[in-house]
């Protein structure tokens, strides 16, 4: 019986990956899960059930998945290898996404030290492959053609990018087990249902900030702000490289099934959309005028500065030109789902519509509580 281990299975990418492995491989899946308000098994079942329902997957498959209590900050992730048994492949999806200065120590403890502990656990379990889910944005401040190769240190835009680069470098120090570095770009919801099961970050954070503009204007007393275009520091020709979570999981499993060799694989979109049309649609669907995209903060009013402050982490993804090479992915998986997926305004409208429904429902609940 084939066995896979997946960390981060209660998160966005991890849950989709577990469902894909269960559906396509016939393997059993073991998930190290940190207990929270409930025990590890309850957390895992709730997360996978929610993901299966959101993505239209078969909930019955979850029976082949089991949780083991874990903590990435401890040696071997706090897992007794005897409680797991021998495994074939190890998938490390767990990560801390907080980027603020005050979280730097905890971020590196999870994303770098935690990766070392996960690799040690994989080795103890006899795994022959360690699949590491990184991010295409280890590219940091580099622009132009970005190859599927080790990323240079010291070029990150934020602590999160720096931590993922450091984790990749750590994994390059040993060739046992073999390491595949999987680098998705900005992960969005399911390609068909548009739903998200797990944390909504990245594009969803920007959308949430736009949705909150009305409340922000009220708080600062800017009664005319709803009719005045917001000024945003961004490059309208930048490309927003978004990829659906189910296709990221599908292509990751395809690489596994194809026995892909060690190396870096960009799980990105080969032909991403320009920022300007997608951003204009986001504002229009929130009943706001299209924003003005500018190169600096000259002429900023209070609302512009407040919005700019709240987009601090995401600004670097709205400027510059990045093209992610996919030669390794094409060589091993020429039929990769991401290579043929298309993104257009109707698709974005469905994506934004799903998220607006979630934001509106949450706002309604909060208003009722008040």
C-alpha positions in Angstrom: 0.0 0.0 0.0 1.4 3.4 -1.0 1.4 6.0 1.8 1.8 9.8 1.5 2.4 12.3 4.3 1.0 15.8 3.8 1.6 18.7 6.2 -0.6 21.7 6.1 -3.7 19.6 5.2 -6.0 22.0 6.9 -4.9 24.9 4.7 -5.8 25.9 1.2 -3.2 24.1 -0.9 -2.8 21.2 1.5 -6.5 20.3 1.6 -6.8 20.3 -2.2 -3.6 18.2 -2.5 -4.9 15.6 -0.1 -8.2 15.3 -2.0 -6.3 15.0 -5.3 -4.0 12.3 -3.9 -7.0 10.4 -2.5 -8.9 10.6 -5.8 -6.1 9.7 -8.2 -3.6 7.5 -6.5 -5.4 5.0 -4.3 -2.9 5.8 -1.6 -3.5 6.3 2.1 -2.6 9.8 3.4 -1.3 10.7 6.8 -1.5 14.3 7.9 0.5 15.8 10.8 -1.9 18.3 12.2 -1.4 20.8 15.1 -4.3 20.4 17.6 -6.2 23.7 18.1 -9.6 24.2 19.8 -10.2 20.6 18.8 -8.0 17.5 18.5 -6.0 16.9 15.3 -8.4 14.3 13.9 -11.4 16.5 14.3 -9.6 19.5 12.8 -8.5 17.4 9.8 -11.9 15.9 9.2 -13.6 19.3 9.3 -11.1 20.9 6.9 -11.2 18.1 4.4 -15.0 17.7 4.5 -15.3 21.5 4.0 -12.9 21.3 1.0 -14.6 18.3 -0.5 -18.0 20.1 -0.4 -16.6 23.3 -1.7 -14.9 21.6 -4.6 -17.4 18.9 -5.5 -15.1 16.1 -4.4 -16.2 12.7 -3.0 -16.3 13.0 0.8 -16.1 9.2 1.2 -12.4 9.3 0.2 -11.5 11.1 3.4 -11.8 7.7 5.1 -8.4 6.8 3.7 -6.8 9.8 5.5 -5.7 10.0 9.1 -4.3 12.7 11.4 -1.4 12.5 13.8 -0.8 15.3 16.3 2.1 17.5 15.3 4.0 20.7 15.9 6.4 22.0 13.2 8.5 23.8 15.8 9.6 20.5 17.5 12.1 17.9 16.4 10.5 15.5 13.9 7.5 17.8 14.1 6.7 16.2 17.4 5.7 13.0 15.6 6.7 9.5 16.6 7.7 7.8 13.4 6.4 4.5 14.7 2.9 6.0 14.9 3.1 6.6 11.1 5.0 3.7 9.7 7.0 3.7 6.4 5.9 6.2 3.7 6.6 6.7 0.0 6.4 10.5 -0.5 6.3 13.4 1.9 4.5 16.7 0.9 5.4 19.8 3.0 2.6 22.4 2.5 2.4 23.9 6.0 3.6 27.5 6.2 3.1 30.7 8.2 1.9 33.5 5.9 2.3 36.4 8.3 4.8 38.9 7.0 4.9 41.8 9.5 8.0 42.6 11.4 6.5 41.6 14.7 6.0 38.1 13.4 9.4 37.5 11.8 10.8 35.2 14.5 7.7 33.0 14.6 7.6 33.1 10.8 11.1 31.8 10.4 10.6 29.3 13.1 7.7 27.8 11.2 8.8 28.2 7.6 12.5 27.5 8.0 13.1 25.5 11.1 9.8 23.7 10.6 10.9 22.7 7.1 14.1 21.2 8.6 12.0 19.3 11.1 9.7 18.1 8.3 12.6 16.9 6.2 14.0 15.0 9.2 10.7 13.4 9.8 10.5 12.4 6.1 13.9 10.8 6.4 12.9 8.9 9.6 9.8 7.6 7.8 11.9 6.4 4.9 10.3 8.7 2.3 12.2 8.7 -1.0 10.8 12.0 -2.1 10.3 15.3 -0.3 7.9 17.6 -2.2 8.2 21.2 -0.9 5.5 23.7 -1.7 7.3 27.0 -1.9 6.2 30.1 -3.9 7.1 31.5 -7.3 7.7 34.8 -5.5 11.0 33.7 -4.0 11.9 35.7 -7.1 11.6 38.7 -4.8 12.6 42.0 -6.5 13.8 40.3 -9.7 11.9 40.9 -12.9 12.0 39.5 -16.4 12.4 35.8 -17.1 12.7 33.8 -13.9 14.0 30.3 -14.4 13.3 27.1 -12.5 16.5 27.3 -10.5 17.6 28.2 -7.0 16.6 31.7 -5.9 19.2 34.1 -4.7 19.0 35.2 -1.1 18.6 38.8 0.0 16.1 39.9 -2.7 12.8 39.2 -0.9 10.2 41.9 -0.8 9.0 40.8 2.7 9.8 38.4 5.5 7.5 35.7 4.0 9.5 35.6 0.7 12.8 35.6 2.6 11.6 32.7 4.8 10.6 30.6 1.8 13.9 31.3 0.0 15.8 30.3 3.2 13.8 27.1 3.4 14.6 26.2 -0.2 18.3 26.8 0.5 18.1 24.6 3.5 16.7 21.8 1.5 19.5 22.1 -1.1 22.0 21.1 1.6 21.1 17.4 1.4 20.0 15.1 -1.4 18.2 12.6 0.9 15.4 12.4 0.4 15.2 13.7 -3.1 13.6 17.2 -3.2 11.1 18.6 -5.6 10.5 22.3 -5.1 6.9 23.2 -6.2 6.4 27.0 -6.8 2.8 28.1 -7.3 2.1 31.7 -7.9 -1.0 33.5 -6.4 -3.4 30.7 -5.5 -7.1 31.3 -6.0 -10.2 29.2 -5.5 -11.5 26.2 -7.4 -11.4 26.5 -11.2 -15.0 25.4 -11.6 -16.9 26.2 -8.3 -14.7 29.3 -7.6 -15.0 28.4 -3.9 -12.1 28.6 -1.4 -11.8 26.2 1.5 -9.2 27.6 3.8 -7.6 31.0 4.4 -8.3 33.7 1.8 -5.2 35.7 1.2 -3.4 37.1 -1.8 -5.9 38.4 -4.3 -8.7 38.0 -1.8 -7.0 40.4 0.7 -6.9 43.1 -2.0 -10.6 42.4 -2.8 -11.5 42.6 0.9 -9.7 45.9 1.2 -11.7 47.3 -1.7 -14.9 45.9 -0.2 -14.0 47.7 3.1 -13.4 51.1 1.4 -16.9 52.3 2.1 -16.4 51.7 5.9 -13.0 53.3 5.7 -14.4 56.4 4.1 -17.0 56.6 6.8 -14.5 56.3 9.6 -12.3 59.1 8.3 -15.3 61.3 7.4 -14.6 61.5 3.6 -18.1 61.9 2.3 -17.0 62.6 -1.3 -14.5 59.7 -1.5 -17.1 57.3 -3.0 -17.1 59.4 -6.2 -13.4 60.1 -6.4 -11.1 57.5 -7.9 -8.7 56.0 -5.4 -5.0 56.5 -6.2 -3.0 53.2 -6.0 0.7 52.7 -6.4 0.7 50.0 -9.1 1.8 49.4 -12.7 -1.2 48.8 -15.0 0.9 46.6 -17.3 1.9 44.2 -14.5 0.7 40.7 -14.8 -1.3 39.1 -12.0 -0.3 35.5 -12.1 -3.2 33.6 -10.5 -3.7 29.8 -10.4 -6.7 27.7 -9.2 -6.0 25.6 -6.2 -7.4 22.4 -7.8 -5.1 22.7 -10.8 -2.1 23.4 -8.6 -2.9 20.2 -6.8 -3.6 18.3 -10.0 -0.3 19.2 -11.5 1.6 18.5 -8.3 0.2 15.0 -8.3 0.9 14.6 -12.0 4.6 15.3 -11.3 4.6 12.6 -8.6 2.9 10.1 -10.8 5.4 10.8 -13.6 8.3 10.3 -11.1 9.6 13.8 -11.8 13.3 14.2 -10.9 14.6 16.6 -8.3 14.4 20.2 -9.2 12.2 23.3 -9.3 8.8 23.4 -10.9 6.8 26.6 -11.5 3.1 25.9 -11.0 2.2 29.2 -12.6 0.0 30.6 -15.3 1.9 30.8 -18.7 -0.2 33.8 -19.9 -1.5 35.9 -16.9 -3.8 38.8 -17.2 -2.8 42.5 -17.0 -3.5 44.1 -13.7 -5.6 47.0 -15.0 -8.7 45.2 -16.3 -8.9 42.9 -13.3 -8.5 45.8 -10.9 -11.1 47.9 -12.7 -13.6 45.0 -12.5 -13.0 44.5 -8.8 -13.8 48.2 -8.1 -16.8 48.2 -10.5 -18.4 45.2 -8.8 -18.0 47.0 -5.4 -19.8 50.1 -6.9 -16.7 52.2 -7.0 -15.0 54.2 -9.8 -11.9 52.7 -11.5 -8.8 53.6 -9.5 -5.9 55.8 -10.8 -2.7 53.8 -10.9 0.3 55.9 -10.1 4.0 55.5 -9.6 4.3 57.3 -6.3 2.3 58.8 -3.5 2.3 62.4 -4.7 -1.1 63.9 -4.4 -2.3 61.2 -2.0 -5.3 62.1 0.2 -6.0 60.4 3.5 -8.0 57.6 2.1 -5.3 56.9 -0.5 -2.6 56.7 2.2 -4.8 54.4 4.4 -5.5 52.0 1.5 -1.8 52.1 0.5 -0.8 51.2 4.1 -3.2 48.2 4.1 -1.8 47.0 0.8 1.8 47.1 2.0 2.5 43.4 1.6 0.7 43.1 -1.8 2.2 46.2 -3.5 5.2 44.3 -4.8 2.9 42.0 -6.7 1.3 44.9 -8.5 4.4 46.3 -10.0 7.2 45.0 -12.3 7.1 42.3 -14.9 7.8 38.7 -14.0 7.7 35.8 -16.5 8.0 32.4 -14.9 9.8 29.8 -17.0 8.1 26.4 -17.1 10.6 24.2 -19.0 10.9 21.6 -16.2 7.1 21.3 -15.8 6.6 21.0 -19.6 9.3 18.4 -20.0 7.8 16.1 -17.3 4.1 17.0 -17.6 3.4 18.4 -21.1 -0.3 17.9 -20.4 -0.2 19.9 -17.1 -3.6 21.4 -16.4 -2.2 24.9 -15.7 -0.6 25.1 -19.1 -4.1 25.0 -20.8 -6.2 26.9 -18.3 -7.3 30.4 -19.3 -8.1 33.4 -17.2 -10.4 36.2 -18.6 -12.8 38.8 -17.2 -15.9 36.5 -17.1 -13.9 34.1 -15.0 -12.7 36.9 -12.7 -16.3 38.1 -12.4 -17.4 34.7 -11.2 -14.4 34.6 -8.8 -15.2 38.1 -7.4 -18.9 37.3 -7.2 -18.3 34.2 -5.0 -16.0 36.2 -2.7 -18.4 39.2 -2.6 -21.2 36.8 -1.4 -18.9 35.7 1.4 -17.9 39.2 2.4 -21.5 40.4 2.3 -22.7 37.5 4.4 -20.0 38.1 7.0 -20.8 41.8 7.1 -24.4 41.1 7.7 -23.6 38.7 10.6 -21.4 41.3 12.2 -24.0 44.0 11.8 -26.6 41.7 13.5 -24.2 41.0 16.4 -23.8 44.7 17.0 
